[in-house]
Amino acid sequence: MSDFLSVITPNTNLSVSDFDGFGPGTSTDLVTGDIRRKYNFGSRVSELAIPQDPFFRFVSKVAKKATDDPQFKFSEKRPSFHKRYAYVGALYDSGGAWDDDSDFGAAKSAGDSIKVRMITDYKNQGNIQNIYGNTGQEFKIGADGTLPKFFIAGQVVKIPTAASAGGDVTDYLLMRIDSAPVEYSGNGSYNDATIIATNNPDMVELSGTVVKAGSSGNSRYLSATASIDDASTVTPSDDVISSALEPMRCYVVGTAHQEGSGFPETWLDQPYSSNHGLTQIWKTSMAMTNTARATVLKFEPNEWARVWKEKLVEHKWDIETSLLFGSQYSDNNSIQYTQGAVDYIVQYGNQFSLAIATKTQDDFLDDLSSYIDPRYNNSQATVFFCSTAVYNWLHKLSGYFSNNLEQSPNLRAEMSLSGRKKVFGVDISTISTVYGDMQVARNIHLDGTNVKMLGVNMKNCAYRPLVGNGVNRDTSVYVGVQTLENSGVDRRVDQILTEAGMEWSMAESHAVWT
């Protein structure tokens, strides 16, 4: 199948396809139909040169949603039932004082009373969280808007503990919240260990009963990373979320209530946040003097037909590169720019490094374990677009097993190439990993850039052509915008126009490797 379209004069019934004759044999037979007619190509332009523009092909096929506003708004939903965690910001020691140290002062036993002040690091409005490796939008522990609002009486909270002050997590303590939490908030500043005495971050005070105590001394100490001193220095830029933040998180692990008791209180979840996007106008002109149009040339006799077809491909190429590298912006001349995948993900999404010469399979699996987290992302909805070098590297990496190990039904390789297929005309390699299947596509537009690979969750992005009031601004060809008849100028000009934008949401479901 040729990458180009031959267009015939439209039928009276405009629902009938306006093009046929795909193939080299018809390459000089292009007829543009009636002068001054508008041809809406819509999604059909995505049929052109598919291997050159795989990202546009995917978003126009699986994630296309019209907008009737060039400045469109949308909502994001992040439930927090799986995110009910906080850190111990201060504890009430055996001396009867609040302390930011890691020592309760005495070992705890089941049935003992306990008080802690809890602090967290994600926004309760929209449940917006820190994202791996991203410094563009950090939520400091205790910052304004992060007050934990999910604690209620009757909940059981798991608190990590250590065998010694400054030690690693080796056990945990369970406490049941006996009374409603008390807000203990200040200006939200979070700088150092003096915070308890001076700055007072957003905290809630919990009073409860120990349900399970750790073994001997373990019930006395919080781990080094669980103390407020250490927690204040941990940020997403450290690339240590899994090793430093996760071990010190205190999660709600259910509820426990007395027989015959009444209904409990509930907590307010605010899962929605809003965002917006902009449409962009792409234009490509096809212009030629009538003398040139009438001249028969070698190889391709009809020069107008050749240019017409190639301009369609050029237009699609321009859209592809904008959807990859564009940045959302509106200038003083009312020119709007839509946001591309790279700009959005670099600003807000997961960030990983990929140096082919030194990146090992183990390193890459660590990346996937942070990115393909079932709480925030779905591997089956994610397509990986990569440069040629990384495309080759992934195939070599996954092919190692089949070339060097005798495999059996009882042996599953950690990474293996399980198949290759065409999806919407794009060559897709499926690489099986312990964290799900990777759908991998080569994108030549990433070659020579600092971006090695993009992980895009197709459920959380959308291509938004402008359509409203009976006007469709999806890719259209305007025939004869200038002719000898309508202008007195001895040439012919046709124009391709698209007005559309990209919608990006749920940054935690997208990733970039640089």
MIMARMI-620878 format. One line per field, with one value per residue (C-alpha): x, y, z; residue in one letter; residue number from 1. Coordinates in steps of 0.25 Angstrom, whole numbers, plus 5000, padded with zeros to 4 digits. Each point is the difference from the previous one (the first is absolute). Layout:
! residues N
east = X; ...
north = Y; ...
up = Z; ...
res = A; ...
n = NUM; ...
This chain:
! residues 514
east = 5000; 5005; 5002; 4993; 4985; 4994; 4988; 4988; 4989; 4990; 4987; 4987; 4999; 5011; 5000; 5006; 5015; 5007; 5012; 5005; 5010; 5011; 5013; 5011; 4992; 4991; 5010; 4998; 4985; 4997; 4988; 4997; 4985; 4992; 5007; 4997; 4995; 5005; 5004; 5000; 5010; 4998; 5007; 5003; 5012; 5006; 5000; 5012; 5014; 4997; 5014; 5004; 4990; 4996; 4996; 4990; 4995; 4997; 4994; 4991; 4995; 4999; 5000; 4992; 4989; 4995; 5000; 4990; 5010; 5014; 5003; 4994; 4999; 5000; 5000; 5010; 4995; 5010; 4993; 5008; 4995; 5013; 5008; 4996; 5014; 5007; 5014; 5002; 5003; 5001; 4997; 4996; 5011; 5000; 5005; 4986; 5006; 4999; 5013; 5005; 5010; 4998; 4999; 4987; 5008; 4995; 4996; 4985; 4991; 4986; 4990; 5009; 4995; 5008; 5000; 5006; 4999; 4999; 5005; 5000; 5004; 4989; 4989; 4986; 4993; 5001; 5010; 5011; 5013; 5015; 5005; 5012; 5012; 4992; 5005; 4990; 4989; 5005; 4991; 5008; 4996; 4991; 4998; 4987; 4988; 5006; 4993; 4996; 4985; 4997; 5003; 4987; 4997; 5000; 5011; 5012; 5014; 5013; 5012; 5014; 5010; 5014; 5009; 5008; 5000; 5005; 4998; 4993; 4985; 4999; 4986; 4988; 4990; 4985; 4991; 4985; 4995; 4991; 4996; 4998; 5013; 5004; 5005; 5014; 5003; 5009; 5006; 5004; 5015; 5009; 5014; 5007; 4999; 4996; 4986; 4993; 5004; 5000; 4993; 4988; 4997; 4987; 4998; 4989; 5001; 4996; 4996; 4999; 5003; 5011; 4994; 5014; 5013; 5013; 5010; 5006; 5008; 4994; 4987; 5009; 5006; 4996; 5010; 5010; 4993; 4987; 5004; 4996; 5015; 5002; 4987; 5002; 5011; 4994; 4994; 4997; 5013; 5007; 4995; 4998; 4985; 5000; 5012; 4998; 4986; 4992; 5006; 4996; 4986; 4989; 4988; 4986; 4998; 4985; 4991; 4996; 4987; 4993; 4988; 4987; 5006; 4994; 5005; 5013; 5003; 5005; 5011; 4999; 5007; 5003; 5004; 4998; 5009; 4999; 5010; 4999; 5006; 5001; 4997; 5011; 4997; 5009; 5000; 5007; 4999; 5001; 5003; 5004; 4999; 4990; 5012; 5007; 4987; 4998; 5014; 5002; 5013; 5009; 4997; 4988; 4993; 4990; 5009; 4987; 4996; 5013; 5001; 4986; 5002; 5013; 4995; 4989; 5012; 5007; 4988; 4999; 5015; 4998; 4989; 5008; 5012; 4991; 4993; 5013; 5008; 4990; 4999; 4986; 5001; 4991; 5008; 4996; 4995; 4989; 5009; 4998; 5009; 4996; 5008; 5008; 5003; 5015; 4997; 4988; 5007; 5014; 4992; 4991; 5002; 5009; 5015; 5010; 5014; 5004; 5015; 5000; 5015; 4998; 4985; 4998; 4988; 4999; 5000; 4989; 4991; 5002; 4995; 4988; 4997; 4999; 4992; 4991; 4993; 4986; 4996; 5003; 5002; 4995; 5011; 4989; 4997; 5014; 5008; 5015; 5005; 5015; 5012; 5006; 5012; 4991; 4991; 5012; 5005; 4987; 4999; 5015; 4997; 4987; 5006; 5012; 4992; 4995; 5014; 5007; 4991; 4993; 4985; 4990; 4985; 5005; 5009; 4996; 5010; 5000; 5000; 4996; 4996; 4986; 4995; 4999; 4988; 4993; 4991; 4993; 5011; 5011; 5010; 4999; 5010; 4994; 5011; 4995; 5006; 4996; 4992; 4992; 5001; 5007; 4994; 5012; 5000; 5012; 4999; 5010; 4997; 5007; 5013; 5011; 4992; 5003; 4987; 5003; 4986; 4986; 4990; 4986; 4987; 4990; 4988; 5006; 5002; 4991; 5001; 4990; 4996; 4991; 4986; 4988; 4988; 5000; 5015; 5010; 5014; 5006; 5010; 4994; 5004; 4995; 5001; 5002; 5002; 5007; 4998; 5001; 4985; 4998; 5013; 5005; 5013; 5005; 5002; 4992; 5001; 4994; 5001; 5000; 4995; 4999; 4996; 5002; 5007; 5005; 4994; 5009; 4996; 5004; 5015; 5004; 4995; 5011; 5015; 5012; 5014; 5011
north = 5000; 5014; 5010; 5010; 5003; 5002; 5009; 5000; 5010; 4997; 4994; 5007; 4992; 5005; 4989; 4991; 5000; 5011; 4992; 4987; 4995; 4997; 4995; 5005; 4997; 5011; 5010; 5010; 4999; 5009; 5009; 5010; 5002; 5012; 5013; 5007; 4987; 4996; 4986; 4995; 4990; 4998; 4987; 4996; 5008; 4991; 4989; 5007; 4996; 4992; 4996; 5014; 5005; 4989; 5009; 5008; 4987; 4994; 5013; 5002; 4986; 4997; 5013; 5010; 5009; 5012; 5014; 5011; 5010; 5004; 5001; 4987; 4996; 4986; 4993; 4990; 4990; 4993; 4992; 5000; 4987; 4993; 5013; 5001; 5002; 5010; 5001; 5002; 5014; 5000; 4990; 5001; 4994; 4994; 5013; 5006; 5010; 5000; 4997; 4999; 4990; 4985; 4995; 4998; 5000; 4986; 4987; 4999; 4988; 4996; 5008; 5012; 5014; 5007; 5014; 5004; 5012; 4996; 5007; 4997; 5004; 5001; 5010; 4996; 5008; 4991; 4990; 5005; 4993; 5001; 4992; 4992; 5008; 5013; 5013; 5009; 4998; 4996; 4999; 5002; 4992; 5009; 5010; 5008; 4992; 4986; 4999; 4985; 5000; 4986; 4995; 4997; 4993; 4985; 4999; 4991; 5007; 4992; 5008; 4995; 4998; 4997; 4992; 5012; 5015; 5003; 4986; 4994; 4995; 4986; 5000; 5007; 5005; 5000; 5011; 5002; 5014; 5002; 5014; 5010; 5006; 5014; 5009; 5006; 5010; 5012; 5007; 4987; 5003; 4988; 5002; 4993; 4993; 5013; 5000; 4994; 5012; 5011; 4998; 4990; 4993; 4994; 4988; 4992; 4995; 4986; 4994; 4985; 4986; 4991; 4987; 4994; 5004; 4996; 4990; 5007; 5012; 5000; 5006; 5012; 5005; 5006; 4998; 5010; 5003; 5001; 5011; 5014; 5005; 4990; 5001; 5015; 4997; 4990; 5005; 4994; 5005; 4991; 4988; 4992; 5000; 4985; 4999; 5012; 5004; 4987; 4994; 5011; 5001; 4997; 4994; 4998; 4985; 4999; 5003; 4993; 5002; 4995; 4990; 5007; 5014; 5010; 5005; 5007; 5014; 5001; 5009; 5009; 4996; 5011; 4991; 5011; 5010; 5009; 5003; 5006; 4999; 5009; 4997; 5003; 5004; 4993; 5005; 4995; 5006; 4994; 5010; 4999; 5009; 4995; 4999; 4990; 4993; 4998; 4995; 4985; 4996; 4987; 4989; 5007; 5007; 5008; 5008; 5006; 4986; 4997; 5012; 4999; 4986; 5004; 5012; 4991; 4992; 5012; 5005; 4988; 5000; 5014; 4995; 4988; 5009; 5010; 4989; 4995; 5013; 5011; 5009; 5006; 5015; 5011; 5013; 5014; 4998; 4990; 4988; 4988; 4988; 4987; 4991; 4989; 4987; 5003; 5013; 4995; 4988; 5007; 5010; 4991; 4985; 4989; 5002; 4990; 4999; 4991; 4999; 4988; 4997; 4999; 4997; 4985; 4992; 5001; 5015; 5000; 4991; 5009; 5011; 4992; 4997; 5014; 5004; 4988; 5001; 4995; 5011; 5010; 4994; 4989; 4993; 4995; 5015; 5004; 5001; 5003; 5009; 4999; 5004; 4991; 4997; 4997; 4992; 4991; 5000; 4995; 4989; 4995; 5001; 4991; 4991; 4996; 4989; 4993; 5000; 4996; 4992; 4987; 5004; 4991; 5001; 5001; 5012; 5014; 5010; 5013; 5007; 4993; 5004; 4993; 5005; 5011; 5005; 5012; 5008; 5011; 4998; 5002; 4990; 4996; 4991; 4993; 4998; 4992; 5004; 4997; 5013; 4997; 5001; 5012; 5004; 5006; 5009; 5007; 5015; 5006; 5014; 4996; 4997; 5010; 5006; 4999; 4992; 4985; 4995; 5004; 4992; 5005; 4995; 5001; 5001; 5013; 5008; 5005; 5006; 5012; 5005; 5013; 4997; 5008; 5008; 4991; 5004; 4988; 5005; 4986; 4998; 5006; 5004; 5013; 4999; 5013; 5010; 5008; 4998; 5008; 5001; 5006; 5008; 5004; 4993; 4989; 4989; 4990; 4999; 4989; 5000; 4989; 5005; 4993; 5006; 4990; 4999; 4989; 4997; 4994; 4995; 4991; 5004; 4988; 4990; 5006; 4999; 5005; 4994; 5009
up = 5000; 4996; 5010; 4992; 4996; 4987; 5001; 4991; 4997; 5012; 4998; 5003; 5012; 5008; 5010; 4989; 5001; 4992; 4997; 4993; 4991; 5011; 4992; 4991; 4988; 5003; 5005; 4988; 4999; 5012; 4998; 5010; 4997; 5000; 5002; 5013; 5006; 5014; 5002; 5015; 5001; 5015; 5005; 4986; 5000; 5010; 4989; 4994; 5002; 5013; 5003; 5000; 5010; 5010; 5012; 4992; 4994; 5014; 5006; 4988; 5000; 5015; 5007; 4991; 5007; 4993; 5008; 4997; 5007; 4996; 5015; 5005; 5014; 5006; 5014; 5006; 5010; 5010; 5011; 5013; 5007; 4996; 5004; 5014; 5006; 5008; 5008; 5015; 5001; 5015; 5011; 5015; 5008; 5014; 5006; 4996; 4989; 4985; 4993; 4986; 5004; 4996; 5015; 5007; 5013; 5004; 4993; 4996; 5004; 4995; 5007; 5003; 4996; 4989; 4993; 4987; 4991; 4985; 4988; 4985; 4986; 4991; 4997; 5006; 4990; 4987; 5008; 4991; 5004; 4998; 4987; 4999; 4996; 4997; 5006; 4992; 5010; 5014; 5012; 5012; 5013; 5008; 4989; 5000; 4994; 5005; 5013; 5001; 5001; 4999; 5014; 5008; 5013; 4999; 4989; 5003; 4996; 4997; 5005; 4995; 5012; 5002; 5009; 5004; 4998; 4986; 4996; 4988; 5000; 5006; 5006; 5001; 5011; 4998; 5007; 5000; 4999; 5012; 4998; 4989; 4995; 5004; 4989; 5004; 4989; 4998; 4988; 4993; 4999; 5001; 5002; 5011; 5013; 5007; 4993; 5012; 5009; 4989; 4987; 5003; 4987; 4996; 5010; 5006; 5014; 5003; 5013; 5001; 5005; 4997; 4993; 4997; 5005; 4994; 5006; 5013; 4995; 4986; 5007; 5005; 4988; 4987; 4989; 4996; 4987; 5008; 5009; 4996; 4998; 4989; 4994; 4997; 4991; 4991; 4987; 4987; 4994; 5008; 4992; 5013; 5002; 5001; 5009; 5009; 5000; 4999; 5012; 5009; 4996; 5010; 4993; 5004; 5000; 5003; 5011; 5013; 5008; 5012; 4999; 4999; 4998; 4991; 4986; 5000; 4994; 4986; 4993; 4989; 4987; 4990; 4988; 4989; 4994; 4988; 4988; 4987; 4986; 4987; 4986; 4989; 4985; 4990; 4986; 4987; 4987; 4986; 4989; 4986; 4987; 4990; 4990; 5009; 5002; 4985; 4998; 4998; 5007; 5000; 5010; 5007; 4989; 5008; 5010; 5006; 5004; 5006; 5008; 5005; 5006; 5006; 5007; 5007; 5005; 5004; 5008; 5008; 5003; 5005; 5009; 5005; 5004; 5007; 5008; 5004; 5003; 5001; 5013; 5004; 4998; 4996; 4994; 4999; 4986; 5004; 4994; 5009; 5001; 5005; 5010; 4995; 5006; 5004; 5006; 5008; 5005; 5003; 5009; 5007; 4997; 5005; 4996; 4998; 4994; 4989; 4995; 4991; 5002; 5015; 5003; 5004; 5000; 5015; 4999; 4990; 5008; 5012; 4991; 4996; 5014; 5004; 4987; 4998; 5014; 4999; 5010; 4990; 4986; 4991; 4992; 4990; 4996; 4999; 4987; 5000; 4989; 4999; 4991; 4990; 5010; 5011; 4991; 4997; 5014; 5005; 4990; 5003; 5015; 4998; 4990; 5009; 5007; 4987; 4995; 5012; 5009; 4998; 5003; 5005; 5004; 5014; 4997; 4998; 4996; 5007; 4987; 4987; 4986; 4999; 4986; 4990; 4993; 4993; 5009; 4991; 4990; 5010; 5002; 5015; 5007; 5013; 5010; 5012; 5014; 5014; 5001; 4988; 4985; 4993; 4987; 4993; 4988; 4993; 4998; 4991; 5005; 5013; 4993; 5003; 5012; 5014; 5002; 4999; 5002; 5004; 5008; 4996; 5007; 4988; 5010; 5006; 4988; 4988; 4987; 5000; 4986; 5000; 4996; 5003; 4994; 4988; 4997; 5000; 5002; 4999; 4988; 4988; 4986; 4994; 4985; 4992; 5011; 4989; 4985; 4987; 5000; 5014; 5002; 4986; 5004; 4990; 5010; 5009; 5015; 5009; 5015; 5010; 5014; 5014; 5013; 5012; 5013; 5010; 5013; 5010; 5014; 5011; 4999; 5009; 4988; 4991; 5000; 4992; 4999; 4997
res = M; S; D; F; L; S; V; I; T; P; N; T; N; L; S; V; S; D; F; D; G; F; G; P; G; T; S; T; D; L; V; T; G; D; I; R; R; K; Y; N; F; G; S; R; V; S; E; L; A; I; P; Q; D; P; F; F; R; F; V; S; K; V; A; K; K; A; T; D; D; P; Q; F; K; F; S; E; K; R; P; S; F; H; K; R; Y; A; Y; V; G; A; L; Y; D; S; G; G; A; W; D; D; D; S; D; F; G; A; A; K; S; A; G; D; S; I; K; V; R; M; I; T; D; Y; K; N; Q; G; N; I; Q; N; I; Y; G; N; T; G; Q; E; F; K; I; G; A; D; G; T; L; P; K; F; F; I; A; G; Q; V; V; K; I; P; T; A; A; S; A; G; G; D; V; T; D; Y; L; L; M; R; I; D; S; A; P; V; E; Y; S; G; N; G; S; Y; N; D; A; T; I; I; A; T; N; N; P; D; M; V; E; L; S; G; T; V; V; K; A; G; S; S; G; N; S; R; Y; L; S; A; T; A; S; I; D; D; A; S; T; V; T; P; S; D; D; V; I; S; S; A; L; E; P; M; R; C; Y; V; V; G; T; A; H; Q; E; G; S; G; F; P; E; T; W; L; D; Q; P; Y; S; S; N; H; G; L; T; Q; I; W; K; T; S; M; A; M; T; N; T; A; R; A; T; V; L; K; F; E; P; N; E; W; A; R; V; W; K; E; K; L; V; E; H; K; W; D; I; E; T; S; L; L; F; G; S; Q; Y; S; D; N; N; S; I; Q; Y; T; Q; G; A; V; D; Y; I; V; Q; Y; G; N; Q; F; S; L; A; I; A; T; K; T; Q; D; D; F; L; D; D; L; S; S; Y; I; D; P; R; Y; N; N; S; Q; A; T; V; F; F; C; S; T; A; V; Y; N; W; L; H; K; L; S; G; Y; F; S; N; N; L; E; Q; S; P; N; L; R; A; E; M; S; L; S; G; R; K; K; V; F; G; V; D; I; S; T; I; S; T; V; Y; G; D; M; Q; V; A; R; N; I; H; L; D; G; T; N; V; K; M; L; G; V; N; M; K; N; C; A; Y; R; P; L; V; G; N; G; V; N; R; D; T; S; V; Y; V; G; V; Q; T; L; E; N; S; G; V; D; R; R; V; D; Q; I; L; T; E; A; G; M; E; W; S; M; A; E; S; H; A; V; W; T
n = 1; 2; 3; 4; 5; 6; 7; 8; 9; 10; 11; 12; 13; 14; 15; 16; 17; 18; 19; 20; 21; 22; 23; 24; 25; 26; 27; 28; 29; 30; 31; 32; 33; 34; 35; 36; 37; 38; 39; 40; 41; 42; 43; 44; 45; 46; 47; 48; 49; 50; 51; 52; 53; 54; 55; 56; 57; 58; 59; 60; 61; 62; 63; 64; 65; 66; 67; 68; 69; 70; 71; 72; 73; 74; 75; 76; 77; 78; 79; 80; 81; 82; 83; 84; 85; 86; 87; 88; 89; 90; 91; 92; 93; 94; 95; 96; 97; 98; 99; 100; 101; 102; 103; 104; 105; 106; 107; 108; 109; 110; 111; 112; 113; 114; 115; 116; 117; 118; 119; 120; 121; 122; 123; 124; 125; 126; 127; 128; 129; 130; 131; 132; 133; 134; 135; 136; 137; 138; 139; 140; 141; 142; 143; 144; 145; 146; 147; 148; 149; 150; 151; 152; 153; 154; 155; 156; 157; 158; 159; 160; 161; 162; 163; 164; 165; 166; 167; 168; 169; 170; 171; 172; 173; 174; 175; 176; 177; 178; 179; 180; 181; 182; 183; 184; 185; 186; 187; 188; 189; 190; 191; 192; 193; 194; 195; 196; 197; 198; 199; 200; 201; 202; 203; 204; 205; 206; 207; 208; 209; 210; 211; 212; 213; 214; 215; 216; 217; 218; 219; 220; 221; 222; 223; 224; 225; 226; 227; 228; 229; 230; 231; 232; 233; 234; 235; 236; 237; 238; 239; 240; 241; 242; 243; 244; 245; 246; 247; 248; 249; 250; 251; 252; 253; 254; 255; 256; 257; 258; 259; 260; 261; 262; 263; 264; 265; 266; 267; 268; 269; 270; 271; 272; 273; 274; 275; 276; 277; 278; 279; 280; 281; 282; 283; 284; 285; 286; 287; 288; 289; 290; 291; 292; 293; 294; 295; 296; 297; 298; 299; 300; 301; 302; 303; 304; 305; 306; 307; 308; 309; 310; 311; 312; 313; 314; 315; 316; 317; 318; 319; 320; 321; 322; 323; 324; 325; 326; 327; 328; 329; 330; 331; 332; 333; 334; 335; 336; 337; 338; 339; 340; 341; 342; 343; 344; 345; 346; 347; 348; 349; 350; 351; 352; 353; 354; 355; 356; 357; 358; 359; 360; 361; 362; 363; 364; 365; 366; 367; 368; 369; 370; 371; 372; 373; 374; 375; 376; 377; 378; 379; 380; 381; 382; 383; 384; 385; 386; 387; 388; 389; 390; 391; 392; 393; 394; 395; 396; 397; 398; 399; 400; 401; 402; 403; 404; 405; 406; 407; 408; 409; 410; 411; 412; 413; 414; 415; 416; 417; 418; 419; 420; 421; 422; 423; 424; 425; 426; 427; 428; 429; 430; 431; 432; 433; 434; 435; 436; 437; 438; 439; 440; 441; 442; 443; 444; 445; 446; 447; 448; 449; 450; 451; 452; 453; 454; 455; 456; 457; 458; 459; 460; 461; 462; 463; 464; 465; 466; 467; 468; 469; 470; 471; 472; 473; 474; 475; 476; 477; 478; 479; 480; 481; 482; 483; 484; 485; 486; 487; 488; 489; 490; 491; 492; 493; 494; 495; 496; 497; 498; 499; 500; 501; 502; 503; 504; 505; 506; 507; 508; 509; 510; 511; 512; 513; 514
